[in-house]
Amino acid sequence: MSVFKKDEIILRLKDLTCKVKKPGRAFSAMERNEMKKEISSLNIELEKIKIQEDVVFILDFELENPLIFSEEIKELKIEIDSFANKITSPLLHFILEEKLKKMQEKYSELFENRENALKQKCSLKQLLEYEETLSAEAYRLEYRNKHQKLLAFHYQRLIKVIEELRYALMSVNEIILFFGGKAKLNCFVFLTDPIFTEASDFDNGYSIVEKNSQKMYFTFEGKLLNIDTIIADIPKHNEPRVNPELVPFVAENCNFERLFGYKNAHDEIIVPAKYKSASIYNNGFAKVSLFMLNRQTHFYGLLDGEGREVLACEFIEIGEVYNDIVLYKKHIYEHGWVRDSFVNFDMSYRSKHLGFFCGYLKLEEVRPTIERLFNKTLDIEKSNLNLNIEMGRKSILQEIESAKKELELYVKSITG
């Protein structure tokens, strides 16, 4: 009943807030004041329901987890250490170094959260014992509610971090198994760097690109041709893929946010509703997007016919797939040393946004691409091993960081 009432209150609050903010003379000053009073009283009711939910959640949590995840945390630590010992090859160490480091940090956070939860539990227990000997005055109730809210937060955080760690361990295990076996897996890899200021989707075997203010043809073979090239001479080979029987569906999450996924012809969910947008399949692939809150924009990726993410949602814009090639657009930054002022010769390393640039990605087997990227990084490190110039070292680190970001994109296709 409280859940139903809570949903009703949230919807009513949204409606009233929109009306109050509506410009013009849609509502009189008196009507707006009445709506503001109702908003205030509804917020009080909503807070009461949340307090009740916190109490129920705390009781249920402690009933199901009397040791507050003590055993689970020990097991997670053993698993993390076990994976760290399994990684013996330089390639796997290169791929998983950052993941293992983040897992160790996440474990430390988990341990700290548990300690905070235990302290909060103890404080709340002492407060409740103290209240039994005194009258339940308003300020004491408010203080107790604050403690309950904090304890519920710590318990919820514990659950979330444990889930994140379990998912991370599962991802690491998938990567170890993949590189330990001979399985083949395709994903979109970089056919070109983002070197074009303008670029089009492929049409009839070619696209038109612009580089250094010069227009050229770009073929599906990855060749640049002069714009004067006779179009009839450009290869037109194309192998269209069959579209799967998957269609987008929409669902609302607990925050009333519309998210998209995919169902098959039998109405079975193949891809859960987790994307902010989802297109119909075209030439064997579907375009999906995630909204990155920290960057306040949509980032796009691609799903294959099985609903697997073959291109992670990390691009500002992507085009239509032609012959397993797709156009992408991304932010480009220039990194380098600049003088801090004209008065002295002090230098600092800075980044400058150059704008949006385009390039192309191609569907290929991911293992050889990752191995090439790994060998390239080794070559960069070896050839500059004895470089003592600070500026040079910064440039090398930038190249290695760029390679690791590219690698991270490919690894996401392995873990799904």
C-alpha positions as CSV (number, residue, x, y, z in Angstrom):
1,M,0.0,0.0,0.0
2,S,2.8,2.4,0.9
3,V,4.6,1.6,-2.4
4,F,1.4,2.5,-4.3
5,K,0.9,5.7,-2.2
6,K,4.6,6.6,-2.8
7,D,4.3,6.3,-6.6
8,E,1.1,8.4,-6.5
9,I,2.9,11.1,-4.4
10,I,5.9,11.1,-6.8
11,L,3.7,11.5,-9.9
12,R,1.6,14.2,-8.2
13,L,4.8,16.1,-7.2
14,K,6.1,15.9,-10.8
15,D,2.8,17.2,-12.1
16,L,2.6,20.1,-9.5
17,T,6.3,21.1,-10.1
18,C,5.8,21.3,-13.8
19,K,2.6,23.4,-13.3
20,V,4.4,25.8,-10.8
21,K,7.3,26.3,-13.2
22,K,5.1,26.8,-16.2
23,P,5.6,30.4,-17.5
24,G,2.9,32.9,-18.5
25,R,-0.6,33.3,-17.1
26,A,-1.6,29.6,-17.1
27,F,-2.1,29.9,-13.3
28,S,-2.8,32.8,-11.0
29,A,-0.5,33.7,-8.1
30,M,-3.0,32.3,-5.7
31,E,-3.2,29.0,-7.5
32,R,0.6,28.8,-7.6
33,N,0.8,29.4,-3.9
34,E,-1.7,26.7,-3.2
35,M,0.3,24.3,-5.4
36,K,3.5,25.2,-3.5
37,K,1.8,24.4,-0.2
38,E,0.6,21.0,-1.5
39,I,4.2,20.3,-2.8
40,S,5.5,21.0,0.7
41,S,3.0,18.7,2.4
42,L,3.5,16.0,-0.1
43,N,7.3,16.1,0.5
44,I,6.7,15.7,4.2
45,E,4.5,12.6,3.5
46,L,7.1,11.2,1.1
47,E,9.8,11.6,3.7
48,K,7.7,9.7,6.3
49,I,7.3,6.8,3.8
50,K,11.0,6.8,3.1
51,I,11.7,6.6,6.9
52,Q,9.4,3.6,7.1
53,E,11.1,2.0,4.2
54,D,14.5,2.5,5.8
55,V,13.3,0.8,9.0
56,V,11.9,-2.2,7.0
57,F,15.0,-2.4,4.9
58,I,17.3,-2.4,7.9
59,L,15.3,-5.1,9.7
60,D,15.2,-7.3,6.5
61,F,18.9,-6.8,5.8
62,E,20.0,-7.7,9.3
63,L,17.7,-10.8,9.3
64,E,19.2,-12.0,6.0
65,N,22.8,-10.9,6.9
66,P,23.3,-11.3,10.6
67,L,27.1,-11.1,10.1
68,I,26.9,-8.1,7.8
69,F,28.6,-9.9,4.8
70,S,31.6,-10.9,6.9
71,E,32.0,-14.3,5.1
72,E,31.2,-12.9,1.7
73,I,33.9,-10.2,2.1
74,K,36.5,-12.8,3.0
75,E,35.6,-15.0,0.0
76,L,35.9,-12.0,-2.3
77,K,39.4,-11.2,-1.0
78,I,40.4,-14.8,-1.7
79,E,39.0,-14.7,-5.2
80,I,40.8,-11.4,-6.0
81,D,44.1,-12.7,-4.8
82,S,43.6,-15.9,-6.7
83,F,43.0,-14.1,-10.0
84,A,46.1,-11.9,-9.4
85,N,48.2,-15.2,-9.0
86,K,46.6,-16.7,-12.2
87,I,47.9,-13.8,-14.4
88,T,51.3,-14.9,-15.6
89,S,51.5,-13.9,-19.2
90,P,52.7,-10.4,-20.1
91,L,49.7,-9.9,-22.4
92,L,47.1,-10.7,-19.7
93,H,49.0,-8.6,-17.2
94,F,48.9,-5.7,-19.7
95,I,45.1,-6.2,-20.2
96,L,44.1,-6.7,-16.6
97,E,46.5,-4.5,-14.7
98,E,44.1,-1.6,-14.3
99,K,41.1,-3.9,-13.6
100,L,42.9,-5.7,-10.8
101,K,44.1,-2.3,-9.4
102,K,40.5,-1.0,-9.4
103,M,39.2,-4.2,-7.8
104,Q,41.7,-3.8,-4.9
105,E,40.5,-0.3,-4.5
106,K,36.9,-1.4,-4.5
107,Y,37.7,-4.1,-1.9
108,S,39.2,-1.4,0.4
109,E,36.1,0.7,-0.1
110,L,33.9,-2.4,0.8
111,F,35.9,-3.1,3.9
112,E,35.6,0.6,5.0
113,N,31.9,0.6,4.3
114,R,31.4,-2.4,6.5
115,E,33.3,-0.8,9.3
116,N,31.2,2.4,9.0
117,A,28.0,0.3,8.9
118,L,28.9,-1.5,12.1
119,K,29.7,1.8,13.9
120,Q,26.4,3.2,12.7
121,K,24.5,0.1,13.9
122,C,26.1,0.4,17.3
123,S,25.3,4.1,17.5
124,L,21.7,3.5,16.6
125,K,21.4,0.7,19.1
126,Q,22.7,2.9,21.9
127,L,20.3,5.7,20.8
128,L,17.3,3.4,20.9
129,E,18.2,2.1,24.4
130,Y,18.6,5.7,25.6
131,E,15.2,6.6,24.1
132,E,13.4,3.9,26.1
133,T,14.2,5.8,29.3
134,L,13.0,9.2,27.9
135,S,10.0,10.6,26.3
136,A,9.9,10.5,22.5
137,E,10.4,14.2,21.8
138,A,10.4,15.5,18.2
139,Y,14.1,16.4,18.1
140,R,15.0,12.9,19.4
141,L,12.8,11.3,16.6
142,E,14.6,13.4,14.0
143,Y,18.0,12.4,15.4
144,R,16.9,8.7,15.3
145,N,15.6,9.1,11.7
146,K,18.9,10.5,10.7
147,H,20.8,7.6,12.1
148,Q,18.4,5.1,10.4
149,K,18.9,6.8,7.1
150,L,22.7,6.7,7.4
151,L,22.6,3.0,8.4
152,A,20.3,2.1,5.5
153,F,22.7,4.0,3.1
154,H,25.7,2.0,4.4
155,Y,23.9,-1.3,4.0
156,Q,22.7,-0.3,0.5
157,R,26.2,0.7,-0.4
158,L,27.6,-2.6,0.8
159,I,25.1,-4.5,-1.4
160,K,26.1,-2.3,-4.4
161,V,29.9,-2.6,-4.0
162,I,29.6,-6.4,-3.5
163,E,27.6,-6.7,-6.7
164,E,30.2,-4.5,-8.6
165,L,33.0,-6.7,-7.3
166,R,31.3,-9.9,-8.3
167,Y,30.6,-8.5,-11.8
168,A,34.3,-7.4,-12.1
169,L,35.5,-10.8,-11.0
170,M,33.2,-12.4,-13.6
171,S,34.6,-10.1,-16.3
172,V,38.2,-10.9,-15.4
173,N,37.4,-14.6,-15.4
174,E,35.8,-14.3,-18.9
175,I,39.0,-12.5,-20.2
176,I,41.3,-15.1,-18.7
177,L,39.2,-18.0,-20.2
178,F,39.1,-16.2,-23.6
179,F,42.9,-15.7,-23.9
180,G,43.5,-19.2,-22.4
181,G,41.5,-20.8,-25.2
182,K,41.2,-20.6,-28.9
183,A,37.8,-19.1,-29.3
184,K,37.3,-16.4,-31.9
185,L,35.3,-13.2,-31.3
186,N,34.6,-10.3,-33.6
187,C,34.2,-6.7,-32.7
188,F,34.6,-3.3,-34.3
189,V,38.3,-2.2,-34.4
190,F,39.8,1.0,-35.7
191,L,40.3,0.9,-39.5
192,T,41.6,4.5,-39.4
193,D,42.4,7.0,-36.7
194,P,40.1,10.1,-36.4
195,I,42.0,12.0,-39.1
196,F,39.1,13.4,-41.2
197,T,37.4,16.7,-40.5
198,E,34.4,15.6,-42.5
199,A,33.3,12.1,-43.6
200,S,30.1,10.4,-45.0
201,D,28.6,7.0,-44.6
202,F,29.4,4.5,-47.4
203,D,27.2,4.5,-50.4
204,N,27.7,2.3,-53.5
205,G,31.2,1.2,-52.4
206,Y,32.8,4.4,-51.2
207,S,32.5,7.4,-48.9
208,I,33.6,11.0,-49.3
209,V,36.1,12.3,-46.7
210,E,37.9,15.6,-46.1
211,K,41.4,15.9,-44.8
212,N,43.6,19.0,-44.8
213,S,40.8,20.8,-46.7
214,Q,41.0,18.3,-49.5
215,K,38.1,16.0,-50.5
216,M,38.8,12.3,-51.4
217,Y,37.1,9.0,-51.8
218,F,37.6,6.4,-49.2
219,T,37.0,2.7,-50.2
220,F,35.8,-0.2,-48.1
221,E,39.3,-1.6,-48.6
222,G,40.7,1.3,-46.6
223,K,42.2,3.2,-49.5
224,L,42.1,6.9,-50.2
225,L,41.5,7.9,-53.8
226,N,41.7,11.2,-55.5
227,I,38.3,13.0,-55.9
228,D,38.9,12.9,-59.7
229,T,38.8,9.1,-59.7
230,I,36.1,7.7,-62.0
231,I,33.4,6.3,-59.7
232,A,32.9,3.3,-62.0
233,D,36.5,2.2,-61.2
234,I,35.8,2.0,-57.4
235,P,35.0,-1.6,-56.2
236,K,31.3,-2.0,-55.3
237,H,31.5,-5.2,-53.3
238,N,29.1,-5.4,-50.4
239,E,27.8,-8.4,-48.4
240,P,24.6,-7.3,-46.6
241,R,23.9,-9.2,-43.4
242,V,20.5,-10.7,-42.5
243,N,18.7,-8.8,-39.8
244,P,17.7,-10.8,-36.8
245,E,14.1,-11.1,-35.5
246,L,14.9,-8.7,-32.6
247,V,12.8,-5.6,-32.1
248,P,13.3,-2.7,-29.6
249,F,11.0,-2.5,-26.5
250,V,10.7,0.2,-23.9
251,A,10.4,-0.1,-20.1
252,E,10.5,2.2,-17.1
253,N,13.0,1.8,-14.3
254,C,12.4,2.6,-10.6
255,N,13.2,6.3,-11.4
256,F,10.4,6.4,-14.1
257,E,13.2,6.6,-16.7
258,R,12.4,5.2,-20.2
259,L,15.0,2.7,-21.2
260,F,15.2,0.4,-24.3
261,G,16.1,-3.2,-24.9
262,Y,15.4,-6.0,-27.5
263,K,12.9,-8.8,-27.6
264,N,12.7,-11.7,-30.1
265,A,9.7,-13.0,-32.1
266,H,8.5,-15.0,-29.1
267,D,8.4,-11.9,-26.9
268,E,11.4,-13.1,-24.9
269,I,13.8,-10.4,-23.6
270,I,17.2,-10.9,-25.3
271,V,18.7,-7.6,-24.3
272,P,17.5,-6.1,-21.0
273,A,16.2,-2.5,-21.1
274,K,19.4,-0.5,-20.3
275,Y,19.9,1.8,-23.3
276,K,18.7,5.4,-23.6
277,S,17.9,4.8,-27.3
278,A,17.7,1.8,-29.6
279,S,17.2,1.6,-33.4
280,I,15.8,-1.2,-35.5
281,Y,18.3,-3.6,-37.0
282,N,19.8,-2.5,-40.3
283,N,22.3,-4.7,-42.2
284,G,22.7,-7.0,-39.2
285,F,23.4,-4.3,-36.6
286,A,21.5,-2.0,-34.2
287,K,22.6,1.4,-33.0
288,V,22.1,2.0,-29.2
289,S,23.1,4.8,-26.9
290,L,23.8,5.4,-23.2
291,F,23.5,8.8,-21.5
292,M,26.7,9.8,-19.7
293,L,25.5,12.0,-16.8
294,N,29.0,13.3,-16.1
295,R,29.4,14.5,-19.7
296,Q,25.7,15.4,-20.3
297,T,25.5,13.7,-23.7
298,H,24.6,10.5,-25.5
299,F,27.4,8.0,-26.5
300,Y,26.6,5.5,-29.2
301,G,27.6,1.8,-29.9
302,L,26.4,-1.2,-31.9
303,L,24.8,-4.6,-31.1
304,D,25.1,-7.6,-33.4
305,G,22.4,-10.1,-34.3
306,E,22.7,-11.9,-31.0
307,G,22.3,-8.7,-29.0
308,R,26.0,-8.7,-28.1
309,E,27.7,-5.3,-27.8
310,V,30.3,-5.4,-30.6
311,L,31.1,-1.7,-30.3
312,A,30.9,-0.1,-26.8
313,C,28.9,3.1,-26.4
314,E,31.8,5.5,-26.5
315,F,31.3,7.6,-29.6
316,I,29.5,10.9,-30.1
317,E,28.1,9.7,-33.4
318,I,28.2,6.6,-35.5
319,G,26.9,5.9,-39.0
320,E,25.2,3.0,-40.8
321,V,27.2,-0.2,-41.2
322,Y,28.3,-1.0,-44.8
323,N,30.3,-4.2,-45.6
324,D,31.2,-4.4,-41.8
325,I,32.6,-0.8,-41.8
326,V,31.1,2.1,-39.9
327,L,31.8,5.8,-39.6
328,Y,32.5,7.2,-36.1
329,K,33.0,10.7,-34.7
330,K,34.8,11.6,-31.5
331,H,36.4,14.5,-29.5
332,I,40.1,15.1,-30.4
333,Y,42.5,16.8,-28.0
334,E,46.0,18.1,-28.6
335,H,48.5,17.5,-25.8
336,G,51.8,19.3,-25.5
337,W,54.2,21.6,-23.7
338,V,53.4,25.4,-23.7
339,R,55.0,28.4,-22.0
340,D,53.1,29.6,-18.9
341,S,53.9,33.3,-19.7
342,F,56.0,35.5,-21.9
343,V,57.9,36.7,-18.8
344,N,59.7,33.4,-18.0
345,F,60.5,30.1,-19.6
346,D,58.4,27.9,-17.3
347,M,56.6,25.1,-19.3
348,S,53.5,23.1,-18.5
349,Y,51.8,20.1,-20.2
350,R,48.3,21.0,-21.3
351,S,45.4,19.6,-23.4
352,K,43.5,21.6,-26.0
353,H,40.2,20.6,-27.5
354,L,40.5,20.6,-31.3
355,G,37.0,19.7,-32.1
356,F,35.2,16.6,-33.6
357,F,37.0,14.4,-36.1
358,C,35.9,11.3,-38.0
359,G,37.3,7.9,-38.8
360,Y,36.1,4.4,-39.6
361,L,35.8,1.1,-37.7
362,K,35.8,-2.4,-39.2
363,L,34.4,-5.7,-37.8
364,E,37.4,-8.0,-37.3
365,E,38.6,-10.8,-35.0
366,V,39.6,-9.1,-31.7
367,R,42.4,-11.3,-30.5
368,P,45.0,-10.4,-33.2
369,T,44.1,-6.7,-32.9
370,I,44.7,-6.8,-29.1
371,E,48.0,-8.7,-29.6
372,R,49.2,-6.1,-32.2
373,L,48.3,-3.3,-29.8
374,F,50.2,-5.0,-27.0
375,N,53.3,-5.4,-29.2
376,K,53.1,-1.8,-30.3
377,T,53.1,-0.7,-26.7
378,L,56.1,-2.9,-25.9
379,D,58.0,-1.3,-28.9
380,I,57.2,2.2,-27.7
381,E,58.5,1.4,-24.2
382,K,61.6,-0.4,-25.5
383,S,62.6,2.3,-28.1
384,N,62.3,5.0,-25.5
385,L,63.7,3.2,-22.5
386,N,66.7,5.5,-22.0
387,L,64.9,8.7,-22.9
388,N,65.7,11.2,-20.1
389,I,64.0,14.3,-21.6
390,E,60.8,15.1,-19.6
391,M,58.9,16.3,-22.6
392,G,59.7,13.1,-24.5
393,R,58.6,10.9,-21.5
394,K,55.3,12.8,-21.3
395,S,54.7,12.1,-25.0
396,I,55.5,8.4,-24.6
397,L,53.1,8.1,-21.7
398,Q,50.4,9.8,-23.7
399,E,50.9,7.2,-26.5
400,I,50.7,4.3,-24.0
401,E,47.6,5.8,-22.4
402,S,46.0,6.1,-25.8
403,A,46.8,2.4,-26.6
404,K,45.3,1.4,-23.2
405,K,42.1,3.3,-23.9
406,E,41.8,1.6,-27.3
407,L,42.5,-1.8,-25.6
408,E,39.7,-1.1,-23.1
409,L,37.3,-0.6,-25.9
410,Y,38.1,-4.0,-27.4
411,V,38.1,-5.8,-24.0
412,K,34.5,-4.6,-23.4
413,S,33.4,-6.7,-26.4
414,I,34.8,-9.8,-24.7
415,T,33.0,-9.3,-21.4
416,G,29.8,-8.4,-23.2
